[in-house]
Amino acid sequence: MLEVVHLTKIYKAKGGVETKALNDVSVRFPEKGMVFLLGKSGSGKSTLLNVCGGLDSPTSGEIIVKGRSSKNFSQSDFDSYRNTFIGFVFQEYNILNEFTVEDNIALALELQGKPKDKKAIRQLLDDVDLSSFAKRKPNTLSGGQKQRIAIVRALAMAPEVMLFDEPTSALDPEMVGEVLDLMRDLAKDGMTMVVVTHEMGFARKVGTRVLFMDGGQIAEQGTPEEIFEHPQNARTKEFLSKVINVI
């Protein structure tokens, strides 16, 4: 359903210095399941997510969506892809504090040209036990509640793929669990999810596939058991030995 082929992304800083954030990355994501992108900061994880989500353009390479290449996309195709096919959840919540929770979700529907369906919005909130917060302003919620609202807002667009960029990194430790629980429930529903995270235990327990990135490349990939218990790449072993006692 979603595949990237020979993706390269080069950023140019002042003075003409180039940084190759992605270096000829190719990967096909499964139609269902939760794929985790692991690696140290600067390894290319978030860049890959941003390019997959249409938030950034590759220097070269292509995205294949249901057999169709992004090279053949018109501007309206890209807009449709970002607004309907992909749901994105960021490190920060990106919720508008001047609007109620209900209206924040309604904005996602408006992007698709859909009416503000209060019944559908309440059902989405009810699914995550937040229906009583519909009329609240985001600044009255906890960090965990805000992130769950951000996830619901993405779900309101009925995406086929959900991308998560460090969804728990801005949360206090006691709030992490409620967000991970919601993500676990989504995985059980069979949604395709691609997640950048440092939550190693979560990735090991619920992941369908794990990709370890290093230097803008996918250095190793496999099942959670293969990556966490039997890593083959030296850089993977080094990384895991520092973040979790598995080697």
C-alpha positions in Angstrom: 0.0 0.0 0.0 2.8 2.4 0.9 6.4 2.1 -0.4 9.4 4.3 -0.7 12.0 3.7 -3.4 15.6 5.1 -3.5 14.7 8.1 -1.4 17.4 10.6 -0.9 17.0 13.9 1.0 19.8 16.5 1.0 19.6 19.7 3.1 21.8 22.6 2.2 22.9 24.9 5.0 24.2 28.4 4.7 27.5 28.4 3.0 26.5 25.5 0.7 27.3 22.7 3.2 25.2 19.7 2.4 23.7 17.2 4.8 22.4 13.9 3.4 19.5 13.1 5.8 18.3 10.2 3.7 20.6 8.1 1.6 18.9 5.9 -1.0 16.3 4.5 1.3 13.9 1.8 0.0 11.2 0.1 2.1 7.8 -1.4 1.7 5.4 -0.9 4.6 3.0 -3.7 5.5 -0.7 -3.2 4.8 -1.5 -3.8 8.5 0.5 -3.6 11.6 2.8 -1.3 13.5 6.3 -0.5 12.1 8.8 1.2 14.4 11.7 3.4 13.3 14.6 3.2 15.7 18.0 4.9 15.8 19.9 7.7 17.4 19.0 11.4 16.9 20.0 12.5 13.4 19.8 9.1 11.9 17.0 10.1 9.5 13.9 8.7 11.2 11.9 11.9 11.3 13.0 12.9 7.8 11.8 9.6 6.5 8.5 10.1 8.3 8.1 13.7 6.9 8.8 12.6 3.4 6.4 9.6 3.7 3.7 12.0 5.0 4.2 14.5 2.2 5.4 17.2 4.6 8.8 17.3 2.8 9.9 16.5 -0.7 12.7 14.1 -1.4 15.8 15.3 -3.4 15.4 12.1 -5.4 13.4 8.9 -5.3 9.7 8.3 -5.1 6.8 7.3 -2.9 4.6 4.5 -4.2 0.9 4.7 -3.0 -1.3 1.8 -4.0 1.0 1.2 -7.0 1.1 4.8 -8.1 4.3 6.8 -8.1 4.5 10.3 -6.5 6.4 11.3 -9.6 3.0 11.3 -11.3 1.2 13.3 -8.6 -0.4 16.6 -9.4 -0.6 19.2 -6.6 -4.2 18.2 -5.9 -3.0 14.6 -5.6 -0.4 15.6 -3.0 -3.1 17.6 -1.1 -5.5 14.6 -1.2 -2.7 12.3 -0.1 -1.8 14.5 2.9 -5.4 15.2 3.9 -7.0 11.8 3.5 -4.5 9.0 3.1 -2.1 9.9 5.8 -2.8 10.8 9.4 0.1 12.5 11.3 0.7 12.8 15.0 3.6 15.0 16.1 5.8 15.3 19.2 3.9 18.5 20.1 0.2 18.3 20.0 -0.4 21.1 17.4 -3.8 21.7 18.9 -5.3 25.2 18.7 -5.9 26.4 22.2 -8.5 29.0 21.1 -10.8 26.3 19.9 -12.7 23.6 21.9 -11.7 20.0 21.6 -14.7 19.4 19.5 -13.8 22.3 17.1 -10.2 21.1 16.8 -11.5 17.8 15.5 -14.0 19.5 13.3 -11.1 21.4 11.5 -9.8 18.0 10.3 -13.2 17.2 8.8 -13.3 20.6 7.1 -9.9 19.9 5.4 -11.7 17.1 3.6 -14.7 19.2 2.7 -16.9 17.4 5.3 -19.5 19.0 7.5 -19.0 19.3 11.3 -20.7 16.1 12.3 -21.1 16.5 16.1 -22.4 12.9 16.5 -19.4 11.4 14.7 -17.0 13.6 16.7 -18.6 12.6 20.0 -18.3 9.0 19.0 -14.6 9.4 18.2 -14.1 11.0 21.6 -16.2 8.4 23.3 -13.9 5.7 21.8 -11.0 7.1 23.8 -13.0 7.9 26.9 -12.8 11.7 26.3 -16.4 12.5 25.2 -16.9 14.6 28.4 -14.1 16.9 27.2 -15.7 18.0 23.9 -16.5 21.5 25.1 -13.2 22.0 27.0 -10.3 24.1 25.8 -7.0 22.2 25.2 -5.2 24.3 27.8 -7.3 22.7 30.5 -6.2 19.2 29.6 -3.2 17.1 30.7 -0.4 16.4 28.2 -1.6 12.8 27.8 -5.2 14.0 27.1 -3.9 16.5 24.5 -2.0 13.9 22.7 -5.0 11.5 22.6 -7.0 14.4 21.2 -4.4 14.9 18.5 -4.6 11.2 17.7 -8.5 11.4 17.5 -8.2 14.5 15.2 -6.0 12.5 12.8 -8.4 9.5 13.0 -11.3 11.8 12.1 -9.8 12.0 8.6 -10.2 8.2 8.3 -6.6 7.8 7.1 -5.3 4.5 5.8 -1.8 5.1 7.3 -1.0 6.8 10.6 2.5 8.3 11.2 3.7 9.0 14.7 6.8 11.2 15.3 7.9 10.6 19.0 4.2 10.9 20.3 5.3 10.5 23.9 8.5 12.5 24.0 6.8 15.7 25.3 4.8 13.8 28.0 5.5 13.3 31.7 6.3 9.6 32.5 3.0 9.1 34.1 1.1 10.2 31.0 3.0 8.1 28.5 1.0 4.9 29.3 -2.4 6.4 28.3 -1.1 7.4 24.9 0.6 4.0 24.3 -2.6 2.2 25.3 -4.5 4.1 22.7 -1.9 3.3 20.0 -2.0 -0.4 21.1 -5.7 -0.4 20.6 -5.4 1.1 17.1 -2.9 -1.6 16.2 -5.4 -4.3 17.3 -7.9 -2.7 14.9 -5.5 -3.5 12.0 -4.5 0.0 11.1 -1.1 0.6 9.4 1.1 2.6 11.7 4.6 3.9 11.3 6.1 5.1 14.6 9.3 7.0 15.5 9.9 6.3 19.2 12.4 5.7 22.0 9.9 3.5 23.8 11.9 0.3 23.3 9.7 -1.9 25.5 6.6 -0.8 23.6 8.2 -1.4 20.2 9.4 -4.8 21.3 6.0 -5.8 22.6 3.6 -4.6 20.0 5.7 -4.0 16.8 5.0 -5.9 13.6 8.4 -4.8 12.1 11.3 -2.8 13.3 13.6 -0.7 11.1 16.9 0.5 12.6 18.2 3.6 10.9 21.8 4.9 10.9 23.4 7.6 8.8 20.3 8.2 6.7 20.0 4.5 5.8 18.1 1.5 7.0 21.0 -0.5 8.5 18.8 -3.4 9.6 15.2 -4.5 9.7 13.2 -7.5 10.9 10.7 -8.6 13.5 11.0 -7.3 17.0 12.5 -10.6 18.1 15.1 -10.5 15.3 16.1 -6.9 16.1 16.0 -6.9 19.8 17.2 -10.5 20.5 19.4 -11.3 17.5 20.6 -8.1 15.9 23.2 -8.7 13.1 24.4 -5.2 12.4 27.2 -3.8 14.6 25.5 -0.4 14.8 22.2 -1.9 15.8 24.0 -3.9 18.6 25.8 -0.7 19.8 22.6 1.3 19.8 20.6 -1.3 21.7 23.3 -1.9 24.2 23.1 1.7 25.3 19.3 2.0 25.5 18.1 -1.4 26.6 19.7 -4.5 28.2 19.2 -6.9 25.4 22.7 -7.7 24.1 
